[in-house]
Amino acid sequence: MPLQEYIINDIKPLNVNDKVGDLQLLFNELTYSHIPIENNGIYQGCISETDAHCFEADMKISECNYAIEGFFVRPDTNWLDVLETFAQNSCNIMPVLDKHQNYLGYYELSDIIGLFNETPFFAEPGGILIVEKGLQDYSFSEISQIVESNDAKILGAFISKMESDVIQITLKIGNAGLNDVIQTFRRYSYNIISGHEEDTYVESLKERSAYLKKYLDI
């Protein structure tokens, strides 16, 4: 998925010799979490809005070098890696540099998330299923086999949680109801965390439990 068309260059990096007050003023005018900084045309990194307001307005940005964060991506960086870099740096603006370290512009987080929303994982109809198993016991080949053996299709899958020796996988499943898939996962010793369609196994247990409670209350 090419991203170059989403590069924006309407904000030029501030120079390290500019005043912190200029940086603060720019933050007051924009909704970005960070502003790019350059020195003699060379990208230095970004300063966050939080840090910018910690310094005196008449200071030079160069006096705050330790607050500059050097994150960036390349024009050919995969969109998932771009999204990960956004998350790692808690920002909503991502500088883009070419292989010669020239600043080309930036990505906005909203544009990248918009691309994610256009993927089949979100755009195609289907059910969401979260399964859990031991870290050493699961495999994606087994997960695919379980889903496809029920004439269903995987529209997307990712590891959504990893804790100690247990892992959770979130699946988007199309072309079939989830109940048969859920029962097959149970036979393969997967714990069902969430299935966003009627799970008749669970409903049956609830009904039996309610019936037993009524019987005991008589």
PyMOL CGO cylinders between C-alpha atoms (Angstrom):
from pymol import cmd
from pymol.cgo import CYLINDER

trace = [
    CYLINDER, 0.00, 0.00, 0.00, 1.91, 3.12, -1.24, 0.3, 1, 1, 1, 1, 1, 1,
    CYLINDER, 1.91, 3.12, -1.24, 1.89, 6.07, 1.15, 0.3, 1, 1, 1, 1, 1, 1,
    CYLINDER, 1.89, 6.07, 1.15, 3.79, 8.75, -0.76, 0.3, 1, 1, 1, 1, 1, 1,
    CYLINDER, 3.79, 8.75, -0.76, 0.59, 10.47, -1.84, 0.3, 1, 1, 1, 1, 1, 1,
    CYLINDER, 0.59, 10.47, -1.84, -0.21, 11.08, 1.83, 0.3, 1, 1, 1, 1, 1, 1,
    CYLINDER, -0.21, 11.08, 1.83, 2.95, 13.08, 2.52, 0.3, 1, 1, 1, 1, 1, 1,
    CYLINDER, 2.95, 13.08, 2.52, 2.08, 16.63, 3.62, 0.3, 1, 1, 1, 1, 1, 1,
    CYLINDER, 2.08, 16.63, 3.62, 4.65, 19.44, 3.48, 0.3, 1, 1, 1, 1, 1, 1,
    CYLINDER, 4.65, 19.44, 3.48, 2.73, 22.53, 4.53, 0.3, 1, 1, 1, 1, 1, 1,
    CYLINDER, 2.73, 22.53, 4.53, 4.71, 22.75, 7.79, 0.3, 1, 1, 1, 1, 1, 1,
    CYLINDER, 4.71, 22.75, 7.79, 8.40, 23.50, 7.47, 0.3, 1, 1, 1, 1, 1, 1,
    CYLINDER, 8.40, 23.50, 7.47, 10.68, 22.43, 10.32, 0.3, 1, 1, 1, 1, 1, 1,
    CYLINDER, 10.68, 22.43, 10.32, 11.71, 25.18, 12.73, 0.3, 1, 1, 1, 1, 1, 1,
    CYLINDER, 11.71, 25.18, 12.73, 15.41, 25.95, 12.97, 0.3, 1, 1, 1, 1, 1, 1,
    CYLINDER, 15.41, 25.95, 12.97, 17.42, 25.23, 16.12, 0.3, 1, 1, 1, 1, 1, 1,
    CYLINDER, 17.42, 25.23, 16.12, 18.23, 28.96, 16.24, 0.3, 1, 1, 1, 1, 1, 1,
    CYLINDER, 18.23, 28.96, 16.24, 14.55, 29.90, 16.42, 0.3, 1, 1, 1, 1, 1, 1,
    CYLINDER, 14.55, 29.90, 16.42, 13.04, 30.86, 19.74, 0.3, 1, 1, 1, 1, 1, 1,
    CYLINDER, 13.04, 30.86, 19.74, 11.07, 28.44, 21.86, 0.3, 1, 1, 1, 1, 1, 1,
    CYLINDER, 11.07, 28.44, 21.86, 8.34, 31.09, 21.78, 0.3, 1, 1, 1, 1, 1, 1,
    CYLINDER, 8.34, 31.09, 21.78, 8.00, 30.51, 18.01, 0.3, 1, 1, 1, 1, 1, 1,
    CYLINDER, 8.00, 30.51, 18.01, 7.56, 26.82, 18.74, 0.3, 1, 1, 1, 1, 1, 1,
    CYLINDER, 7.56, 26.82, 18.74, 4.95, 27.50, 21.43, 0.3, 1, 1, 1, 1, 1, 1,
    CYLINDER, 4.95, 27.50, 21.43, 3.06, 29.85, 19.12, 0.3, 1, 1, 1, 1, 1, 1,
    CYLINDER, 3.06, 29.85, 19.12, 3.00, 27.20, 16.39, 0.3, 1, 1, 1, 1, 1, 1,
    CYLINDER, 3.00, 27.20, 16.39, 1.62, 24.63, 18.81, 0.3, 1, 1, 1, 1, 1, 1,
    CYLINDER, 1.62, 24.63, 18.81, -1.11, 27.09, 19.82, 0.3, 1, 1, 1, 1, 1, 1,
    CYLINDER, -1.11, 27.09, 19.82, -2.14, 27.36, 16.17, 0.3, 1, 1, 1, 1, 1, 1,
    CYLINDER, -2.14, 27.36, 16.17, -2.01, 23.63, 15.36, 0.3, 1, 1, 1, 1, 1, 1,
    CYLINDER, -2.01, 23.63, 15.36, -3.32, 20.38, 16.82, 0.3, 1, 1, 1, 1, 1, 1,
    CYLINDER, -3.32, 20.38, 16.82, -0.10, 18.41, 16.33, 0.3, 1, 1, 1, 1, 1, 1,
    CYLINDER, -0.10, 18.41, 16.33, 1.68, 16.63, 19.16, 0.3, 1, 1, 1, 1, 1, 1,
    CYLINDER, 1.68, 16.63, 19.16, 5.16, 17.41, 17.77, 0.3, 1, 1, 1, 1, 1, 1,
    CYLINDER, 5.16, 17.41, 17.77, 6.92, 19.92, 15.50, 0.3, 1, 1, 1, 1, 1, 1,
    CYLINDER, 6.92, 19.92, 15.50, 9.95, 18.98, 13.33, 0.3, 1, 1, 1, 1, 1, 1,
    CYLINDER, 9.95, 18.98, 13.33, 13.27, 20.74, 13.98, 0.3, 1, 1, 1, 1, 1, 1,
    CYLINDER, 13.27, 20.74, 13.98, 16.16, 21.25, 11.52, 0.3, 1, 1, 1, 1, 1, 1,
    CYLINDER, 16.16, 21.25, 11.52, 19.68, 22.61, 11.57, 0.3, 1, 1, 1, 1, 1, 1,
    CYLINDER, 19.68, 22.61, 11.57, 21.17, 23.98, 8.33, 0.3, 1, 1, 1, 1, 1, 1,
    CYLINDER, 21.17, 23.98, 8.33, 18.61, 22.02, 6.34, 0.3, 1, 1, 1, 1, 1, 1,
    CYLINDER, 18.61, 22.02, 6.34, 19.28, 18.75, 8.17, 0.3, 1, 1, 1, 1, 1, 1,
    CYLINDER, 19.28, 18.75, 8.17, 16.45, 17.14, 10.12, 0.3, 1, 1, 1, 1, 1, 1,
    CYLINDER, 16.45, 17.14, 10.12, 17.25, 16.89, 13.83, 0.3, 1, 1, 1, 1, 1, 1,
    CYLINDER, 17.25, 16.89, 13.83, 14.05, 15.41, 15.22, 0.3, 1, 1, 1, 1, 1, 1,
    CYLINDER, 14.05, 15.41, 15.22, 10.82, 16.61, 16.80, 0.3, 1, 1, 1, 1, 1, 1,
    CYLINDER, 10.82, 16.61, 16.80, 9.91, 18.44, 20.00, 0.3, 1, 1, 1, 1, 1, 1,
    CYLINDER, 9.91, 18.44, 20.00, 6.63, 17.59, 21.70, 0.3, 1, 1, 1, 1, 1, 1,
    CYLINDER, 6.63, 17.59, 21.70, 4.08, 20.19, 22.74, 0.3, 1, 1, 1, 1, 1, 1,
    CYLINDER, 4.08, 20.19, 22.74, 4.43, 19.07, 26.36, 0.3, 1, 1, 1, 1, 1, 1,
    CYLINDER, 4.43, 19.07, 26.36, 8.20, 19.71, 26.35, 0.3, 1, 1, 1, 1, 1, 1,
    CYLINDER, 8.20, 19.71, 26.35, 7.91, 22.98, 24.43, 0.3, 1, 1, 1, 1, 1, 1,
    CYLINDER, 7.91, 22.98, 24.43, 5.76, 24.54, 27.14, 0.3, 1, 1, 1, 1, 1, 1,
    CYLINDER, 5.76, 24.54, 27.14, 8.30, 23.56, 29.80, 0.3, 1, 1, 1, 1, 1, 1,
    CYLINDER, 8.30, 23.56, 29.80, 10.89, 26.04, 28.49, 0.3, 1, 1, 1, 1, 1, 1,
    CYLINDER, 10.89, 26.04, 28.49, 11.14, 29.82, 28.58, 0.3, 1, 1, 1, 1, 1, 1,
    CYLINDER, 11.14, 29.82, 28.58, 9.86, 31.50, 25.44, 0.3, 1, 1, 1, 1, 1, 1,
    CYLINDER, 9.86, 31.50, 25.44, 13.04, 33.53, 24.88, 0.3, 1, 1, 1, 1, 1, 1,
    CYLINDER, 13.04, 33.53, 24.88, 15.31, 30.47, 24.89, 0.3, 1, 1, 1, 1, 1, 1,
    CYLINDER, 15.31, 30.47, 24.89, 16.72, 29.15, 21.64, 0.3, 1, 1, 1, 1, 1, 1,
    CYLINDER, 16.72, 29.15, 21.64, 15.56, 25.72, 20.58, 0.3, 1, 1, 1, 1, 1, 1,
    CYLINDER, 15.56, 25.72, 20.58, 19.23, 24.69, 20.45, 0.3, 1, 1, 1, 1, 1, 1,
    CYLINDER, 19.23, 24.69, 20.45, 19.33, 25.09, 24.23, 0.3, 1, 1, 1, 1, 1, 1,
    CYLINDER, 19.33, 25.09, 24.23, 16.70, 22.35, 24.47, 0.3, 1, 1, 1, 1, 1, 1,
    CYLINDER, 16.70, 22.35, 24.47, 18.47, 19.78, 22.30, 0.3, 1, 1, 1, 1, 1, 1,
    CYLINDER, 18.47, 19.78, 22.30, 17.99, 17.02, 24.84, 0.3, 1, 1, 1, 1, 1, 1,
    CYLINDER, 17.99, 17.02, 24.84, 14.22, 17.29, 24.33, 0.3, 1, 1, 1, 1, 1, 1,
    CYLINDER, 14.22, 17.29, 24.33, 14.45, 16.57, 20.60, 0.3, 1, 1, 1, 1, 1, 1,
    CYLINDER, 14.45, 16.57, 20.60, 13.15, 13.12, 19.64, 0.3, 1, 1, 1, 1, 1, 1,
    CYLINDER, 13.15, 13.12, 19.64, 14.71, 11.70, 16.48, 0.3, 1, 1, 1, 1, 1, 1,
    CYLINDER, 14.71, 11.70, 16.48, 11.91, 9.53, 15.09, 0.3, 1, 1, 1, 1, 1, 1,
    CYLINDER, 11.91, 9.53, 15.09, 11.03, 9.41, 11.37, 0.3, 1, 1, 1, 1, 1, 1,
    CYLINDER, 11.03, 9.41, 11.37, 10.09, 7.00, 8.57, 0.3, 1, 1, 1, 1, 1, 1,
    CYLINDER, 10.09, 7.00, 8.57, 11.05, 6.58, 4.90, 0.3, 1, 1, 1, 1, 1, 1,
    CYLINDER, 11.05, 6.58, 4.90, 8.71, 7.03, 1.92, 0.3, 1, 1, 1, 1, 1, 1,
    CYLINDER, 8.71, 7.03, 1.92, 8.85, 3.28, 1.28, 0.3, 1, 1, 1, 1, 1, 1,
    CYLINDER, 8.85, 3.28, 1.28, 8.23, 2.26, 4.91, 0.3, 1, 1, 1, 1, 1, 1,
    CYLINDER, 8.23, 2.26, 4.91, 5.38, -0.25, 5.14, 0.3, 1, 1, 1, 1, 1, 1,
    CYLINDER, 5.38, -0.25, 5.14, 2.17, 1.35, 6.43, 0.3, 1, 1, 1, 1, 1, 1,
    CYLINDER, 2.17, 1.35, 6.43, 2.00, -1.08, 9.35, 0.3, 1, 1, 1, 1, 1, 1,
    CYLINDER, 2.00, -1.08, 9.35, 5.53, -0.08, 10.37, 0.3, 1, 1, 1, 1, 1, 1,
    CYLINDER, 5.53, -0.08, 10.37, 4.51, 3.58, 10.03, 0.3, 1, 1, 1, 1, 1, 1,
    CYLINDER, 4.51, 3.58, 10.03, 1.53, 2.93, 12.30, 0.3, 1, 1, 1, 1, 1, 1,
    CYLINDER, 1.53, 2.93, 12.30, 3.79, 1.16, 14.79, 0.3, 1, 1, 1, 1, 1, 1,
    CYLINDER, 3.79, 1.16, 14.79, 6.22, 4.11, 14.80, 0.3, 1, 1, 1, 1, 1, 1,
    CYLINDER, 6.22, 4.11, 14.80, 3.30, 6.44, 15.55, 0.3, 1, 1, 1, 1, 1, 1,
    CYLINDER, 3.30, 6.44, 15.55, 2.33, 4.25, 18.51, 0.3, 1, 1, 1, 1, 1, 1,
    CYLINDER, 2.33, 4.25, 18.51, 5.88, 3.91, 19.83, 0.3, 1, 1, 1, 1, 1, 1,
    CYLINDER, 5.88, 3.91, 19.83, 6.36, 7.68, 19.91, 0.3, 1, 1, 1, 1, 1, 1,
    CYLINDER, 6.36, 7.68, 19.91, 2.85, 8.71, 21.05, 0.3, 1, 1, 1, 1, 1, 1,
    CYLINDER, 2.85, 8.71, 21.05, 2.57, 11.28, 18.26, 0.3, 1, 1, 1, 1, 1, 1,
    CYLINDER, 2.57, 11.28, 18.26, 0.09, 12.31, 15.57, 0.3, 1, 1, 1, 1, 1, 1,
    CYLINDER, 0.09, 12.31, 15.57, 2.66, 13.64, 13.10, 0.3, 1, 1, 1, 1, 1, 1,
    CYLINDER, 2.66, 13.64, 13.10, 5.41, 11.53, 11.49, 0.3, 1, 1, 1, 1, 1, 1,
    CYLINDER, 5.41, 11.53, 11.49, 8.33, 13.14, 9.59, 0.3, 1, 1, 1, 1, 1, 1,
    CYLINDER, 8.33, 13.14, 9.59, 9.29, 11.44, 6.33, 0.3, 1, 1, 1, 1, 1, 1,
    CYLINDER, 9.29, 11.44, 6.33, 12.95, 11.50, 5.21, 0.3, 1, 1, 1, 1, 1, 1,
    CYLINDER, 12.95, 11.50, 5.21, 14.51, 10.24, 1.99, 0.3, 1, 1, 1, 1, 1, 1,
    CYLINDER, 14.51, 10.24, 1.99, 17.61, 8.03, 1.96, 0.3, 1, 1, 1, 1, 1, 1,
    CYLINDER, 17.61, 8.03, 1.96, 19.80, 11.17, 2.02, 0.3, 1, 1, 1, 1, 1, 1,
    CYLINDER, 19.80, 11.17, 2.02, 18.10, 12.34, 5.22, 0.3, 1, 1, 1, 1, 1, 1,
    CYLINDER, 18.10, 12.34, 5.22, 16.28, 15.15, 3.40, 0.3, 1, 1, 1, 1, 1, 1,
    CYLINDER, 16.28, 15.15, 3.40, 13.00, 16.15, 5.00, 0.3, 1, 1, 1, 1, 1, 1,
    CYLINDER, 13.00, 16.15, 5.00, 10.13, 15.49, 2.57, 0.3, 1, 1, 1, 1, 1, 1,
    CYLINDER, 10.13, 15.49, 2.57, 7.17, 16.30, 4.78, 0.3, 1, 1, 1, 1, 1, 1,
    CYLINDER, 7.17, 16.30, 4.78, 5.10, 14.31, 7.25, 0.3, 1, 1, 1, 1, 1, 1,
    CYLINDER, 5.10, 14.31, 7.25, 2.23, 11.88, 7.65, 0.3, 1, 1, 1, 1, 1, 1,
    CYLINDER, 2.23, 11.88, 7.65, -0.82, 12.59, 9.77, 0.3, 1, 1, 1, 1, 1, 1,
    CYLINDER, -0.82, 12.59, 9.77, -1.93, 9.79, 12.07, 0.3, 1, 1, 1, 1, 1, 1,
    CYLINDER, -1.93, 9.79, 12.07, -5.55, 10.17, 10.96, 0.3, 1, 1, 1, 1, 1, 1,
    CYLINDER, -5.55, 10.17, 10.96, -4.60, 9.45, 7.33, 0.3, 1, 1, 1, 1, 1, 1,
    CYLINDER, -4.60, 9.45, 7.33, -2.73, 6.26, 8.25, 0.3, 1, 1, 1, 1, 1, 1,
    CYLINDER, -2.73, 6.26, 8.25, -5.54, 5.04, 10.48, 0.3, 1, 1, 1, 1, 1, 1,
    CYLINDER, -5.54, 5.04, 10.48, -7.94, 5.81, 7.63, 0.3, 1, 1, 1, 1, 1, 1,
    CYLINDER, -7.94, 5.81, 7.63, -5.98, 3.39, 5.44, 0.3, 1, 1, 1, 1, 1, 1,
    CYLINDER, -5.98, 3.39, 5.44, -6.25, 0.74, 8.14, 0.3, 1, 1, 1, 1, 1, 1,
    CYLINDER, -6.25, 0.74, 8.14, -10.03, 1.23, 8.21, 0.3, 1, 1, 1, 1, 1, 1,
    CYLINDER, -10.03, 1.23, 8.21, -10.17, 0.51, 4.48, 0.3, 1, 1, 1, 1, 1, 1,
    CYLINDER, -10.17, 0.51, 4.48, -8.61, -2.94, 4.85, 0.3, 1, 1, 1, 1, 1, 1,
    CYLINDER, -8.61, -2.94, 4.85, -10.87, -6.04, 4.68, 0.3, 1, 1, 1, 1, 1, 1,
    CYLINDER, -10.87, -6.04, 4.68, -10.40, -6.49, 8.43, 0.3, 1, 1, 1, 1, 1, 1,
    CYLINDER, -10.40, -6.49, 8.43, -12.70, -3.48, 8.97, 0.3, 1, 1, 1, 1, 1, 1,
    CYLINDER, -12.70, -3.48, 8.97, -14.41, -2.95, 5.64, 0.3, 1, 1, 1, 1, 1, 1,
    CYLINDER, -14.41, -2.95, 5.64, -15.72, -6.47, 4.93, 0.3, 1, 1, 1, 1, 1, 1,
    CYLINDER, -15.72, -6.47, 4.93, -18.69, -7.98, 6.82, 0.3, 1, 1, 1, 1, 1, 1,
    CYLINDER, -18.69, -7.98, 6.82, -17.84, -10.73, 9.26, 0.3, 1, 1, 1, 1, 1, 1,
    CYLINDER, -17.84, -10.73, 9.26, -17.50, -11.70, 12.88, 0.3, 1, 1, 1, 1, 1, 1,
    CYLINDER, -17.50, -11.70, 12.88, -14.76, -10.91, 15.39, 0.3, 1, 1, 1, 1, 1, 1,
    CYLINDER, -14.76, -10.91, 15.39, -13.39, -13.79, 17.41, 0.3, 1, 1, 1, 1, 1, 1,
    CYLINDER, -13.39, -13.79, 17.41, -10.72, -13.63, 20.13, 0.3, 1, 1, 1, 1, 1, 1,
    CYLINDER, -10.72, -13.63, 20.13, -9.10, -16.93, 21.08, 0.3, 1, 1, 1, 1, 1, 1,
    CYLINDER, -9.10, -16.93, 21.08, -6.48, -17.75, 23.70, 0.3, 1, 1, 1, 1, 1, 1,
    CYLINDER, -6.48, -17.75, 23.70, -3.94, -20.54, 24.06, 0.3, 1, 1, 1, 1, 1, 1,
    CYLINDER, -3.94, -20.54, 24.06, -0.51, -21.26, 25.50, 0.3, 1, 1, 1, 1, 1, 1,
    CYLINDER, -0.51, -21.26, 25.50, 2.33, -19.43, 23.79, 0.3, 1, 1, 1, 1, 1, 1,
    CYLINDER, 2.33, -19.43, 23.79, 4.04, -22.71, 22.88, 0.3, 1, 1, 1, 1, 1, 1,
    CYLINDER, 4.04, -22.71, 22.88, 0.84, -24.48, 21.86, 0.3, 1, 1, 1, 1, 1, 1,
    CYLINDER, 0.84, -24.48, 21.86, -0.75, -22.31, 19.17, 0.3, 1, 1, 1, 1, 1, 1,
    CYLINDER, -0.75, -22.31, 19.17, 0.14, -21.90, 15.51, 0.3, 1, 1, 1, 1, 1, 1,
    CYLINDER, 0.14, -21.90, 15.51, -1.35, -19.73, 12.78, 0.3, 1, 1, 1, 1, 1, 1,
    CYLINDER, -1.35, -19.73, 12.78, -1.41, -22.71, 10.43, 0.3, 1, 1, 1, 1, 1, 1,
    CYLINDER, -1.41, -22.71, 10.43, -3.63, -24.56, 12.92, 0.3, 1, 1, 1, 1, 1, 1,
    CYLINDER, -3.63, -24.56, 12.92, -5.83, -21.48, 13.37, 0.3, 1, 1, 1, 1, 1, 1,
    CYLINDER, -5.83, -21.48, 13.37, -6.25, -21.17, 9.60, 0.3, 1, 1, 1, 1, 1, 1,
    CYLINDER, -6.25, -21.17, 9.60, -7.07, -24.87, 9.32, 0.3, 1, 1, 1, 1, 1, 1,
    CYLINDER, -7.07, -24.87, 9.32, -9.71, -24.60, 12.05, 0.3, 1, 1, 1, 1, 1, 1,
    CYLINDER, -9.71, -24.60, 12.05, -11.41, -21.63, 10.38, 0.3, 1, 1, 1, 1, 1, 1,
    CYLINDER, -11.41, -21.63, 10.38, -11.24, -22.99, 6.83, 0.3, 1, 1, 1, 1, 1, 1,
    CYLINDER, -11.24, -22.99, 6.83, -12.43, -26.47, 7.86, 0.3, 1, 1, 1, 1, 1, 1,
    CYLINDER, -12.43, -26.47, 7.86, -15.73, -24.75, 8.65, 0.3, 1, 1, 1, 1, 1, 1,
    CYLINDER, -15.73, -24.75, 8.65, -15.93, -23.18, 5.16, 0.3, 1, 1, 1, 1, 1, 1,
    CYLINDER, -15.93, -23.18, 5.16, -15.08, -19.78, 6.62, 0.3, 1, 1, 1, 1, 1, 1,
    CYLINDER, -15.08, -19.78, 6.62, -12.41, -17.30, 5.54, 0.3, 1, 1, 1, 1, 1, 1,
    CYLINDER, -12.41, -17.30, 5.54, -9.93, -15.32, 7.62, 0.3, 1, 1, 1, 1, 1, 1,
    CYLINDER, -9.93, -15.32, 7.62, -10.15, -11.63, 6.71, 0.3, 1, 1, 1, 1, 1, 1,
    CYLINDER, -10.15, -11.63, 6.71, -7.50, -10.63, 9.23, 0.3, 1, 1, 1, 1, 1, 1,
    CYLINDER, -7.50, -10.63, 9.23, -5.63, -11.90, 12.27, 0.3, 1, 1, 1, 1, 1, 1,
    CYLINDER, -5.63, -11.90, 12.27, -3.20, -10.40, 14.75, 0.3, 1, 1, 1, 1, 1, 1,
    CYLINDER, -3.20, -10.40, 14.75, -1.76, -11.09, 18.18, 0.3, 1, 1, 1, 1, 1, 1,
    CYLINDER, -1.76, -11.09, 18.18, -3.70, -8.73, 20.43, 0.3, 1, 1, 1, 1, 1, 1,
    CYLINDER, -3.70, -8.73, 20.43, -2.26, -9.74, 23.79, 0.3, 1, 1, 1, 1, 1, 1,
    CYLINDER, -2.26, -9.74, 23.79, 0.77, -11.64, 25.08, 0.3, 1, 1, 1, 1, 1, 1,
    CYLINDER, 0.77, -11.64, 25.08, 1.16, -12.19, 28.79, 0.3, 1, 1, 1, 1, 1, 1,
    CYLINDER, 1.16, -12.19, 28.79, 3.43, -14.72, 30.52, 0.3, 1, 1, 1, 1, 1, 1,
    CYLINDER, 3.43, -14.72, 30.52, 2.98, -17.96, 28.58, 0.3, 1, 1, 1, 1, 1, 1,
    CYLINDER, 2.98, -17.96, 28.58, -0.49, -17.16, 27.20, 0.3, 1, 1, 1, 1, 1, 1,
    CYLINDER, -0.49, -17.16, 27.20, -1.32, -15.45, 23.93, 0.3, 1, 1, 1, 1, 1, 1,
    CYLINDER, -1.32, -15.45, 23.93, -4.54, -13.99, 22.50, 0.3, 1, 1, 1, 1, 1, 1,
    CYLINDER, -4.54, -13.99, 22.50, -5.28, -13.83, 18.78, 0.3, 1, 1, 1, 1, 1, 1,
    CYLINDER, -5.28, -13.83, 18.78, -7.99, -11.58, 17.33, 0.3, 1, 1, 1, 1, 1, 1,
    CYLINDER, -7.99, -11.58, 17.33, -9.59, -12.91, 14.14, 0.3, 1, 1, 1, 1, 1, 1,
    CYLINDER, -9.59, -12.91, 14.14, -11.96, -11.36, 11.61, 0.3, 1, 1, 1, 1, 1, 1,
    CYLINDER, -11.96, -11.36, 11.61, -13.90, -14.20, 10.01, 0.3, 1, 1, 1, 1, 1, 1,
    CYLINDER, -13.90, -14.20, 10.01, -16.20, -13.95, 6.99, 0.3, 1, 1, 1, 1, 1, 1,
    CYLINDER, -16.20, -13.95, 6.99, -18.44, -16.23, 4.92, 0.3, 1, 1, 1, 1, 1, 1,
    CYLINDER, -18.44, -16.23, 4.92, -19.90, -18.19, 7.85, 0.3, 1, 1, 1, 1, 1, 1,
    CYLINDER, -19.90, -18.19, 7.85, -21.45, -17.98, 11.28, 0.3, 1, 1, 1, 1, 1, 1,
    CYLINDER, -21.45, -17.98, 11.28, -19.03, -18.09, 14.17, 0.3, 1, 1, 1, 1, 1, 1,
    CYLINDER, -19.03, -18.09, 14.17, -20.67, -20.83, 16.19, 0.3, 1, 1, 1, 1, 1, 1,
    CYLINDER, -20.67, -20.83, 16.19, -19.23, -23.82, 14.29, 0.3, 1, 1, 1, 1, 1, 1,
    CYLINDER, -19.23, -23.82, 14.29, -15.82, -22.16, 14.26, 0.3, 1, 1, 1, 1, 1, 1,
    CYLINDER, -15.82, -22.16, 14.26, -16.02, -21.52, 18.00, 0.3, 1, 1, 1, 1, 1, 1,
    CYLINDER, -16.02, -21.52, 18.00, -16.91, -25.14, 18.74, 0.3, 1, 1, 1, 1, 1, 1,
    CYLINDER, -16.91, -25.14, 18.74, -13.96, -26.35, 16.66, 0.3, 1, 1, 1, 1, 1, 1,
    CYLINDER, -13.96, -26.35, 16.66, -11.59, -24.02, 18.48, 0.3, 1, 1, 1, 1, 1, 1,
    CYLINDER, -11.59, -24.02, 18.48, -12.85, -25.47, 21.75, 0.3, 1, 1, 1, 1, 1, 1,
    CYLINDER, -12.85, -25.47, 21.75, -12.14, -29.01, 20.53, 0.3, 1, 1, 1, 1, 1, 1,
    CYLINDER, -12.14, -29.01, 20.53, -8.58, -27.89, 19.83, 0.3, 1, 1, 1, 1, 1, 1,
    CYLINDER, -8.58, -27.89, 19.83, -8.30, -26.60, 23.42, 0.3, 1, 1, 1, 1, 1, 1,
    CYLINDER, -8.30, -26.60, 23.42, -8.49, -22.88, 22.60, 0.3, 1, 1, 1, 1, 1, 1,
    CYLINDER, -8.49, -22.88, 22.60, -10.13, -20.65, 25.19, 0.3, 1, 1, 1, 1, 1, 1,
    CYLINDER, -10.13, -20.65, 25.19, -12.79, -18.41, 23.65, 0.3, 1, 1, 1, 1, 1, 1,
    CYLINDER, -12.79, -18.41, 23.65, -12.36, -14.89, 25.02, 0.3, 1, 1, 1, 1, 1, 1,
    CYLINDER, -12.36, -14.89, 25.02, -14.95, -13.17, 22.85, 0.3, 1, 1, 1, 1, 1, 1,
    CYLINDER, -14.95, -13.17, 22.85, -17.15, -14.08, 19.89, 0.3, 1, 1, 1, 1, 1, 1,
    CYLINDER, -17.15, -14.08, 19.89, -19.27, -11.27, 18.49, 0.3, 1, 1, 1, 1, 1, 1,
    CYLINDER, -19.27, -11.27, 18.49, -22.05, -13.48, 17.26, 0.3, 1, 1, 1, 1, 1, 1,
    CYLINDER, -22.05, -13.48, 17.26, -24.37, -15.84, 19.08, 0.3, 1, 1, 1, 1, 1, 1,
    CYLINDER, -24.37, -15.84, 19.08, -22.39, -18.60, 20.76, 0.3, 1, 1, 1, 1, 1, 1,
    CYLINDER, -22.39, -18.60, 20.76, -25.01, -21.35, 21.27, 0.3, 1, 1, 1, 1, 1, 1,
    CYLINDER, -25.01, -21.35, 21.27, -22.68, -23.34, 23.51, 0.3, 1, 1, 1, 1, 1, 1,
    CYLINDER, -22.68, -23.34, 23.51, -22.45, -20.49, 26.00, 0.3, 1, 1, 1, 1, 1, 1,
    CYLINDER, -22.45, -20.49, 26.00, -26.15, -19.68, 25.64, 0.3, 1, 1, 1, 1, 1, 1,
    CYLINDER, -26.15, -19.68, 25.64, -26.98, -23.34, 26.35, 0.3, 1, 1, 1, 1, 1, 1,
    CYLINDER, -26.98, -23.34, 26.35, -24.86, -23.28, 29.48, 0.3, 1, 1, 1, 1, 1, 1,
    CYLINDER, -24.86, -23.28, 29.48, -26.58, -20.10, 30.65, 0.3, 1, 1, 1, 1, 1, 1,
    CYLINDER, -26.58, -20.10, 30.65, -30.02, -21.63, 30.07, 0.3, 1, 1, 1, 1, 1, 1,
    CYLINDER, -30.02, -21.63, 30.07, -29.10, -24.80, 31.98, 0.3, 1, 1, 1, 1, 1, 1,
    CYLINDER, -29.10, -24.80, 31.98, -27.64, -22.75, 34.81, 0.3, 1, 1, 1, 1, 1, 1,
    CYLINDER, -27.64, -22.75, 34.81, -30.80, -20.64, 35.03, 0.3, 1, 1, 1, 1, 1, 1,
    CYLINDER, -30.80, -20.64, 35.03, -32.97, -23.77, 34.98, 0.3, 1, 1, 1, 1, 1, 1,
    CYLINDER, -32.97, -23.77, 34.98, -30.90, -25.37, 37.76, 0.3, 1, 1, 1, 1, 1, 1,
    CYLINDER, -30.90, -25.37, 37.76, -31.11, -22.19, 39.85, 0.3, 1, 1, 1, 1, 1, 1,
    CYLINDER, -31.11, -22.19, 39.85, -34.89, -22.14, 39.49, 0.3, 1, 1, 1, 1, 1, 1,
    CYLINDER, -34.89, -22.14, 39.49, -35.06, -25.82, 40.49, 0.3, 1, 1, 1, 1, 1, 1,
    CYLINDER, -35.06, -25.82, 40.49, -32.91, -25.23, 43.59, 0.3, 1, 1, 1, 1, 1, 1,
    CYLINDER, -32.91, -25.23, 43.59, -35.02, -22.23, 44.57, 0.3, 1, 1, 1, 1, 1, 1,
    CYLINDER, -35.02, -22.23, 44.57, -38.22, -24.29, 44.64, 0.3, 1, 1, 1, 1, 1, 1,
]
cmd.load_cgo(trace, "trace")
